[in-house]
Amino acid sequence: MAITFSCAYAQAKDPVVEEKGTVTIMLVDGGPMVVDEVSESADGYWYKRGNMSTFLDRARVKSIEYPKLAAEANEPPPSKARWSLAEATKVKDFFRDKFDRPLPLSAFGQSDLHTRWGLDHRNGMDVGLHPDSVEGRALIEFLRAQSIPFLVFRGPIPGVATGPHIHIGNRSPRSYGH
């Protein structure tokens, strides 16, 4: 299954207006390559520039860098605010009001996976949205406005994240007594 990362961002105004961004592919044996979007497959990456799609072998790609909005570039350090799952209702209500559907939660509190990875996730919730999607951007802006701590994951990180999502709450510390 391919995962597509597109670089369309929603501005914070209604109606939603999209603004085109770029993705930078850092090559192992060369410099950066700026493209419009990237799709990951089992063997490598498909990238699109204009109306042309091209395949790159996974071994040639050092990393993929996604653009930050101006607000992210000037963002203060992560919030030291304390978060509790008791506050989850205001996040769920915001999302339902804005998008007329439930917040797509992939984990609410501690899950078996978090326990296996030794993470204390009791006061965290994971939202199954790519942070660069229209819905992801709107959720991030809401969290910032409400001073709710969060982390974004744009892809999998072994032992930390299975894929793109938004973690709401403080960072989940390692619990070594699992």
Summary of the structure (lengths in Angstrom):
residues: 178
radius of gyration: 17.5
end to end distance: 32.7
largest distance: 52.5
contacts: 456
relative contact order: 0.15
helix: 22%
strand: 33%
